Amino acid sequence: MSAEDVGVKIVADKTSVKVGETINLSANVTNKDKDEVTYKWSCENYSGSFDKTNGETAKFTTDSAGKEVIKLTVSPTLTEVL
């Protein structure tokens, strides 16, 4: 599988929340070869936590105010930033 064969986009039910609220995230992956892919969710500022960091969907709950950058890396090595 090459990077040209896979596309990734983060889908979020909202992009602005208050402290303690949850964002439901899902991966919209185009995989031309239908190869197995893996998912890794992460954030830059650690202003919250994920219910899980691997899988096609995740929930991110904020625990402090401020901006957060959520990333999704899908194998082979593709990253989408929200």
N, C-alpha and C positions, 0 to 999 in steps of 0.2 A: 504494500500500500504506500502510495506517495502522498505528499501534501496536496497535490493537485486533485487527488481522488476523494478527498474528505473536506467538507466545509462544516463549520460550527458557529452557532449563534445562541446566546443566552436569551431565554424568554423569562420575564419576571412579571408577576401579577401586579406589582407596583414598584416604583423607583424612589419613593419618599415615604419614610415611616417615622414614628415617634419611638423613643427609647422603650424597649420591651416588646415592640411589635415584630411580627414575622413577615418575611418576604418569601413567597413560594417561587422556586426557581426550577427551570427545566432546560435541558439541552436539546436544541434542534440541530441534529447532525445529518448531513448528507454524506453518504458512504457508498460511492459508486460500485466498489468491488464487494460490498457486503461483508467485509472483513470484520472480525471482532474488534471492538474498540473499548478502551478504558477511559474513565472519567475521573478528574480530580478537581474539586472545588477548593478555592482558597480566597483569602482576603488580605489586603495590604496593611491595614491599620489596626486589625484585631479589635474592632469595636463591637464585636458580637461573636456568635458561634453558630456552627452548622449542626443540624441533626445528624448528618453523615457527610463525609467528604468524598465519597466515591459512589458513583451511580448516576443514572440519567436525570434524576431529580434530587433536589435538596431544599431544605428550609433554613433560612438565615434569620436569626433573632438578634436584634441589636441590644447592646447593654450599655452603650454610652452615646452621647450626642456627637455629631460631626459627620463628615463625608467618609464614605467607605468605597473602596474599589474591590469589586468581586470578580474573580477570575475563574475561568473554566479551562482546563487543559485536557484535550482529548488526544489519545494516541493516534498517529505516531508522535507528533509534537505540535499541536495546534493550540493556540490560546486565543480566547475571546474575552474582552474586558467590558464590564458593564459599569 
